[in-house]
Amino acid sequence: MASYFVVQSFTSGKGGTFPDAPIQAQSLHQARRVAERLSLKKSMVIAFMRDGNPKTGDYGDPKLIFAKGDDLPEEVAEMERA
């Protein structure tokens, strides 16, 4: 199994909040740094990691690395911490 680190930011505008392109990081530390930096400009940022096997499609539950924003989804608050 491999670990995958993803940073997802969101931009607020007319009509709501929209996801930006996700960023794949190489490590937990890099994901946290990128998320912290983006949180200074973006309305919401969530960074998480997942262990999985892309060949079989088997992935574990996501683990939260970083989250900041006014309207964080309830699922984010309930995520296990990395």
N, CA, C and O atoms as CSV, one atom per row, in Angstrom:
chain,resi,resn,atom,element,x,y,z
A,1,MET,N,N,0.836,-1.189,0.000
A,1,MET,CA,C,0.000,0.000,0.000
A,1,MET,C,C,0.875,1.244,0.000
A,1,MET,O,O,1.996,1.234,0.509
A,2,ALA,N,N,0.353,2.294,-0.569
A,2,ALA,CA,C,1.047,3.577,-0.633
A,2,ALA,C,C,0.209,4.625,0.077
A,2,ALA,O,O,-1.004,4.477,0.217
A,3,SER,N,N,0.862,5.676,0.520
A,3,SER,CA,C,0.159,6.796,1.147
A,3,SER,C,C,0.039,7.924,0.135
A,3,SER,O,O,0.987,8.240,-0.583
A,4,TYR,N,N,-1.148,8.526,0.094
A,4,TYR,CA,C,-1.423,9.635,-0.804
A,4,TYR,C,C,-1.812,10.847,0.033
A,4,TYR,O,O,-2.592,10.740,0.979
A,5,PHE,N,N,-1.253,12.007,-0.331
A,5,PHE,CA,C,-1.472,13.246,0.402
A,5,PHE,C,C,-2.103,14.254,-0.546
A,5,PHE,O,O,-1.561,14.538,-1.615
A,6,VAL,N,N,-3.252,14.794,-0.150
A,6,VAL,CA,C,-4.003,15.688,-1.028
A,6,VAL,C,C,-4.368,16.968,-0.282
A,6,VAL,O,O,-4.764,16.936,0.883
A,7,VAL,N,N,-4.227,18.093,-0.979
A,7,VAL,CA,C,-4.656,19.391,-0.463
A,7,VAL,C,C,-5.770,19.881,-1.388
A,7,VAL,O,O,-5.579,20.006,-2.598
A,8,GLN,N,N,-6.927,20.154,-0.804
A,8,GLN,CA,C,-8.068,20.653,-1.575
A,8,GLN,C,C,-8.439,22.029,-1.052
A,8,GLN,O,O,-8.811,22.180,0.112
A,9,SER,N,N,-8.339,23.030,-1.913
A,9,SER,CA,C,-8.741,24.385,-1.532
A,9,SER,C,C,-10.040,24.735,-2.250
A,9,SER,O,O,-10.427,24.094,-3.227
A,10,PHE,N,N,-10.695,25.763,-1.739
A,10,PHE,CA,C,-11.974,26.218,-2.281
A,10,PHE,C,C,-11.949,27.733,-2.390
A,10,PHE,O,O,-11.346,28.417,-1.563
A,11,THR,N,N,-12.610,28.250,-3.420
A,11,THR,CA,C,-12.710,29.681,-3.645
A,11,THR,C,C,-14.173,30.094,-3.562
A,11,THR,O,O,-15.032,29.471,-4.186
A,12,SER,N,N,-14.458,31.135,-2.800
A,12,SER,CA,C,-15.823,31.657,-2.696
A,12,SER,C,C,-16.015,32.764,-3.713
A,12,SER,O,O,-15.116,33.564,-3.972
A,13,GLY,N,N,-17.202,32.789,-4.278
A,13,GLY,CA,C,-17.525,33.821,-5.248
A,13,GLY,C,C,-19.022,33.930,-5.395
A,13,GLY,O,O,-19.780,33.352,-4.616
A,14,LYS,N,N,-19.437,34.664,-6.382
A,14,LYS,CA,C,-20.863,34.788,-6.651
A,14,LYS,C,C,-21.404,33.399,-6.966
A,14,LYS,O,O,-20.878,32.699,-7.831
A,15,GLY,N,N,-22.425,33.020,-6.281
A,15,GLY,CA,C,-23.031,31.720,-6.540
A,15,GLY,C,C,-22.545,30.608,-5.641
A,15,GLY,O,O,-23.026,29.481,-5.755
A,16,GLY,N,N,-21.598,30.885,-4.741
A,16,GLY,CA,C,-21.212,29.840,-3.811
A,16,GLY,C,C,-19.723,29.627,-3.672
A,16,GLY,O,O,-18.913,30.477,-4.041
A,17,THR,N,N,-19.381,28.482,-3.135
A,17,THR,CA,C,-17.994,28.084,-2.917
A,17,THR,C,C,-17.672,26.964,-3.890
A,17,THR,O,O,-18.430,26.004,-4.023
A,18,PHE,N,N,-16.533,27.095,-4.571
A,18,PHE,CA,C,-16.185,26.147,-5.618
A,18,PHE,C,C,-14.818,25.521,-5.354
A,18,PHE,O,O,-13.899,26.207,-4.907
A,19,PRO,N,N,-14.680,24.229,-5.626
A,19,PRO,CA,C,-13.387,23.572,-5.404
A,19,PRO,C,C,-12.366,23.995,-6.454
A,19,PRO,O,O,-12.690,24.140,-7.632
A,20,ASP,N,N,-11.144,24.187,-6.012
A,20,ASP,CA,C,-10.023,24.415,-6.912
A,20,ASP,C,C,-9.473,23.045,-7.318
A,20,ASP,O,O,-9.929,22.017,-6.817
A,21,ALA,N,N,-8.518,23.033,-8.202
A,21,ALA,CA,C,-7.879,21.774,-8.584
A,21,ALA,C,C,-7.146,21.211,-7.361
A,21,ALA,O,O,-6.434,21.952,-6.683
A,22,PRO,N,N,-7.306,19.922,-7.069
A,22,PRO,CA,C,-6.602,19.339,-5.928
A,22,PRO,C,C,-5.095,19.297,-6.195
A,22,PRO,O,O,-4.656,19.206,-7.341
A,23,ILE,N,N,-4.325,19.364,-5.130
A,23,ILE,CA,C,-2.869,19.328,-5.214
A,23,ILE,C,C,-2.399,18.065,-4.508
A,23,ILE,O,O,-2.750,17.827,-3.352
A,24,GLN,N,N,-1.608,17.257,-5.200
A,24,GLN,CA,C,-1.045,16.069,-4.560
A,24,GLN,C,C,0.315,16.445,-3.988
A,24,GLN,O,O,1.159,17.005,-4.688
A,25,ALA,N,N,0.521,16.136,-2.720
A,25,ALA,CA,C,1.783,16.411,-2.045
A,25,ALA,C,C,2.577,15.110,-1.919
A,25,ALA,O,O,2.030,14.017,-2.070
A,26,GLN,N,N,3.855,15.245,-1.643
A,26,GLN,CA,C,4.734,14.085,-1.533
A,26,GLN,C,C,4.862,13.550,-0.111
A,26,GLN,O,O,5.343,12.436,0.096
A,27,SER,N,N,4.428,14.347,0.870
A,27,SER,CA,C,4.557,13.922,2.270
A,27,SER,C,C,3.521,14.652,3.122
A,27,SER,O,O,2.909,15.627,2.685
A,28,LEU,N,N,3.341,14.166,4.326
A,28,LEU,CA,C,2.436,14.803,5.275
A,28,LEU,C,C,2.921,16.228,5.558
A,28,LEU,O,O,2.124,17.165,5.593
A,29,HIS,N,N,4.210,16.380,5.755
A,29,HIS,CA,C,4.778,17.698,6.058
A,29,HIS,C,C,4.529,18.683,4.910
A,29,HIS,O,O,4.136,19.825,5.149
A,30,GLN,N,N,4.754,18.249,3.678
A,30,GLN,CA,C,4.521,19.122,2.533
A,30,GLN,C,C,3.039,19.479,2.397
A,30,GLN,O,O,2.703,20.625,2.098
A,31,ALA,N,N,2.162,18.512,2.612
A,31,ALA,CA,C,0.721,18.771,2.527
A,31,ALA,C,C,0.305,19.825,3.543
A,31,ALA,O,O,-0.475,20.724,3.229
A,32,ARG,N,N,0.827,19.716,4.763
A,32,ARG,CA,C,0.503,20.694,5.801
A,32,ARG,C,C,1.005,22.082,5.420
A,32,ARG,O,O,0.281,23.064,5.578
A,33,ARG,N,N,2.242,22.175,4.919
A,33,ARG,CA,C,2.810,23.474,4.536
A,33,ARG,C,C,2.004,24.128,3.417
A,33,ARG,O,O,1.699,25.319,3.475
A,34,VAL,N,N,1.663,23.342,2.401
A,34,VAL,CA,C,0.889,23.872,1.275
A,34,VAL,C,C,-0.490,24.340,1.752
A,34,VAL,O,O,-0.952,25.412,1.361
A,35,ALA,N,N,-1.139,23.543,2.589
A,35,ALA,CA,C,-2.471,23.889,3.098
A,35,ALA,C,C,-2.425,25.160,3.944
A,35,ALA,O,O,-3.285,26.030,3.810
A,36,GLU,N,N,-1.427,25.264,4.807
A,36,GLU,CA,C,-1.303,26.460,5.643
A,36,GLU,C,C,-1.098,27.706,4.784
A,36,GLU,O,O,-1.679,28.757,5.058
A,37,ARG,N,N,-0.275,27.588,3.752
A,37,ARG,CA,C,-0.009,28.729,2.871
A,37,ARG,C,C,-1.274,29.115,2.095
A,37,ARG,O,O,-1.593,30.298,1.983
A,38,LEU,N,N,-1.990,28.125,1.563
A,38,LEU,CA,C,-3.217,28.413,0.817
A,38,LEU,C,C,-4.314,29.001,1.706
A,38,LEU,O,O,-5.137,29.791,1.243
A,39,SER,N,N,-4.321,28.612,2.983
A,39,SER,CA,C,-5.379,29.089,3.883
A,39,SER,C,C,-5.321,30.599,4.113
A,39,SER,O,O,-6.286,31.188,4.599
A,40,LEU,N,N,-4.210,31.220,3.771
A,40,LEU,CA,C,-4.099,32.675,3.894
A,40,LEU,C,C,-4.878,33.392,2.792
A,40,LEU,O,O,-5.218,34.567,2.931
A,41,LYS,N,N,-5.165,32.669,1.680
A,41,LYS,CA,C,-5.822,33.291,0.525
A,41,LYS,C,C,-7.186,32.693,0.196
A,41,LYS,O,O,-8.029,33.363,-0.401
A,42,LYS,N,N,-7.403,31.464,0.572
A,42,LYS,CA,C,-8.598,30.736,0.150
A,42,LYS,C,C,-9.650,30.709,1.254
A,42,LYS,O,O,-9.322,30.833,2.434
A,43,SER,N,N,-10.914,30.547,0.867
A,43,SER,CA,C,-12.002,30.551,1.844
A,43,SER,C,C,-12.046,29.263,2.666
A,43,SER,O,O,-12.530,29.266,3.798
A,44,MET,N,N,-11.547,28.168,2.105
A,44,MET,CA,C,-11.519,26.904,2.830
A,44,MET,C,C,-10.397,26.046,2.256
A,44,MET,O,O,-10.175,26.021,1.045
A,45,VAL,N,N,-9.692,25.342,3.145
A,45,VAL,CA,C,-8.633,24.428,2.727
A,45,VAL,C,C,-8.706,23.184,3.599
A,45,VAL,O,O,-8.837,23.270,4.820
A,46,ILE,N,N,-8.619,22.020,2.946
A,46,ILE,CA,C,-8.615,20.745,3.652
A,46,ILE,C,C,-7.458,19.924,3.097
A,46,ILE,O,O,-7.327,19.777,1.882
A,47,ALA,N,N,-6.622,19.393,3.975
A,47,ALA,CA,C,-5.552,18.485,3.567
A,47,ALA,C,C,-5.788,17.150,4.270
A,47,ALA,O,O,-6.102,17.106,5.459
A,48,PHE,N,N,-5.632,16.080,3.524
A,48,PHE,CA,C,-5.839,14.753,4.111
A,48,PHE,C,C,-4.916,13.743,3.458
A,48,PHE,O,O,-4.328,14.000,2.407
A,49,MET,N,N,-4.799,12.596,4.095
A,49,MET,CA,C,-4.010,11.499,3.549
A,49,MET,C,C,-4.862,10.244,3.513
A,49,MET,O,O,-5.826,10.096,4.264
A,50,ARG,N,N,-4.481,9.350,2.621
A,50,ARG,CA,C,-5.166,8.068,2.479
A,50,ARG,C,C,-4.151,7.016,2.097
A,50,ARG,O,O,-3.279,7.257,1.262
A,51,ASP,N,N,-4.262,5.859,2.704
A,51,ASP,CA,C,-3.458,4.717,2.299
A,51,ASP,C,C,-4.279,3.905,1.325
A,51,ASP,O,O,-5.486,3.745,1.505
A,52,GLY,N,N,-3.631,3.390,0.293
A,52,GLY,CA,C,-4.403,2.610,-0.659
A,52,GLY,C,C,-3.562,1.933,-1.718
A,52,GLY,O,O,-2.350,2.126,-1.815
A,53,ASN,N,N,-4.252,1.138,-2.501
A,53,ASN,CA,C,-3.631,0.410,-3.588
A,53,ASN,C,C,-4.383,0.760,-4.874
A,53,ASN,O,O,-5.501,0.288,-5.081
A,54,PRO,N,N,-3.783,1.580,-5.737
A,54,PRO,CA,C,-4.501,1.990,-6.948
A,54,PRO,C,C,-4.780,0.837,-7.915
A,54,PRO,O,O,-5.709,0.918,-8.719
A,55,LYS,N,N,-3.994,-0.221,-7.846
A,55,LYS,CA,C,-4.225,-1.367,-8.740
A,55,LYS,C,C,-5.506,-2.108,-8.398
A,55,LYS,O,O,-6.208,-2.595,-9.284
A,56,THR,N,N,-5.808,-2.190,-7.099
A,56,THR,CA,C,-7.010,-2.914,-6.673
A,56,THR,C,C,-8.170,-1.978,-6.367
A,56,THR,O,O,-9.320,-2.412,-6.291
A,57,GLY,N,N,-7.868,-0.679,-6.190
A,57,GLY,CA,C,-8.919,0.274,-5.846
A,57,GLY,C,C,-9.282,0.257,-4.370
A,57,GLY,O,O,-10.270,0.869,-3.965
A,58,ASP,N,N,-8.487,-0.443,-3.564
A,58,ASP,CA,C,-8.739,-0.506,-2.119
A,58,ASP,C,C,-8.044,0.664,-1.424
A,58,ASP,O,O,-6.825,0.818,-1.509
A,59,TYR,N,N,-8.835,1.482,-0.739
A,59,TYR,CA,C,-8.305,2.635,-0.019
A,59,TYR,C,C,-8.876,2.666,1.382
A,59,TYR,O,O,-10.032,2.306,1.604
A,60,GLY,N,N,-8.057,3.097,2.322
A,60,GLY,CA,C,-8.515,3.262,3.688
A,60,GLY,C,C,-9.266,4.570,3.846
A,60,GLY,O,O,-9.369,5.361,2.908
A,61,ASP,N,N,-9.786,4.785,5.035
A,61,ASP,CA,C,-10.481,6.036,5.321
A,61,ASP,C,C,-9.486,7.196,5.312
A,61,ASP,O,O,-8.334,7.023,5.711
A,62,PRO,N,N,-9.917,8.372,4.862
A,62,PRO,CA,C,-9.022,9.525,4.884
A,62,PRO,C,C,-8.730,9.972,6.311
A,62,PRO,O,O,-9.565,9.834,7.206
A,63,LYS,N,N,-7.533,10.508,6.505
A,63,LYS,CA,C,-7.126,11.053,7.805
A,63,LYS,C,C,-6.785,12.520,7.612
A,63,LYS,O,O,-6.037,12.885,6.706
A,64,LEU,N,N,-7.338,13.342,8.466
A,64,LEU,CA,C,-7.202,14.792,8.342
A,64,LEU,C,C,-5.808,15.257,8.757
A,64,LEU,O,O,-5.292,14.874,9.808
A,65,ILE,N,N,-5.220,16.083,7.915
A,65,ILE,CA,C,-3.932,16.712,8.210
A,65,ILE,C,C,-4.143,18.156,8.641
A,65,ILE,O,O,-3.525,18.621,9.598
A,66,PHE,N,N,-5.027,18.871,7.925
A,66,PHE,CA,C,-5.234,20.300,8.175
A,66,PHE,C,C,-6.612,20.681,7.651
A,66,PHE,O,O,-7.048,20.173,6.618
A,67,ALA,N,N,-7.288,21.558,8.349
A,67,ALA,CA,C,-8.569,22.090,7.874
A,67,ALA,C,C,-8.764,23.493,8.422
A,67,ALA,O,O,-8.561,23.745,9.610
A,68,LYS,N,N,-9.160,24.400,7.543
A,68,LYS,CA,C,-9.451,25.768,7.966
A,68,LYS,C,C,-10.487,26.346,7.022
A,68,LYS,O,O,-10.374,26.214,5.803
A,69,GLY,N,N,-11.491,26.984,7.588
A,69,GLY,CA,C,-12.519,27.622,6.782
A,69,GLY,C,C,-13.754,27.889,7.614
A,69,GLY,O,O,-13.936,27.316,8.688
A,70,ASP,N,N,-14.597,28.765,7.106
A,70,ASP,CA,C,-15.798,29.158,7.834
A,70,ASP,C,C,-16.887,28.095,7.801
A,70,ASP,O,O,-17.597,27.899,8.787
A,71,ASP,N,N,-17.017,27.421,6.689
A,71,ASP,CA,C,-18.112,26.465,6.526
A,71,ASP,C,C,-17.590,25.054,6.278
A,71,ASP,O,O,-17.963,24.409,5.299
A,72,LEU,N,N,-16.725,24.581,7.171
A,72,LEU,CA,C,-16.189,23.230,7.004
A,72,LEU,C,C,-17.314,22.203,7.105
A,72,LEU,O,O,-18.156,22.296,7.998
A,73,PRO,N,N,-17.336,21.236,6.208
A,73,PRO,CA,C,-18.367,20.200,6.273
A,73,PRO,C,C,-18.254,19.387,7.568
A,73,PRO,O,O,-17.164,19.225,8.117
A,74,GLU,N,N,-19.368,18.889,8.038
A,74,GLU,CA,C,-19.400,18.091,9.263
A,74,GLU,C,C,-18.485,16.866,9.155
A,74,GLU,O,O,-17.880,16.448,10.142
A,75,GLU,N,N,-18.391,16.300,7.960
A,75,GLU,CA,C,-17.545,15.124,7.755
A,75,GLU,C,C,-16.082,15.409,8.081
A,75,GLU,O,O,-15.361,14.523,8.539
A,76,VAL,N,N,-15.650,16.636,7.846
A,76,VAL,CA,C,-14.260,17.007,8.118
A,76,VAL,C,C,-14.017,17.001,9.624
A,76,VAL,O,O,-12.985,16.505,10.077
A,77,ALA,N,N,-14.933,17.533,10.393
A,77,ALA,CA,C,-14.792,17.561,11.850
A,77,ALA,C,C,-14.743,16.147,12.431
A,77,ALA,O,O,-14.130,15.911,13.473
A,78,GLU,N,N,-15.404,15.207,11.735
A,78,GLU,CA,C,-15.469,13.832,12.233
A,78,GLU,C,C,-14.322,12.953,11.767
A,78,GLU,O,O,-14.204,11.808,12.206
A,79,MET,N,N,-13.462,13.478,10.870
A,79,MET,CA,C,-12.353,12.677,10.338
A,79,MET,C,C,-11.316,12.380,11.411
A,79,MET,O,O,-11.034,13.211,12.274
A,80,GLU,N,N,-10.762,11.190,11.338
A,80,GLU,CA,C,-9.627,10.829,12.196
A,80,GLU,C,C,-8.459,11.721,11.836
A,80,GLU,O,O,-8.278,12.070,10.670
A,81,ARG,N,N,-7.665,12.091,12.826
A,81,ARG,CA,C,-6.496,12.958,12.587
A,81,ARG,C,C,-5.290,12.127,12.204
A,81,ARG,O,O,-5.093,11.022,12.712
A,82,ALA,N,N,-4.479,12.672,11.297
A,82,ALA,CA,C,-3.248,11.994,10.866
A,82,ALA,C,C,-2.160,12.215,11.886
A,82,ALA,O,O,-1.043,11.728,11.713
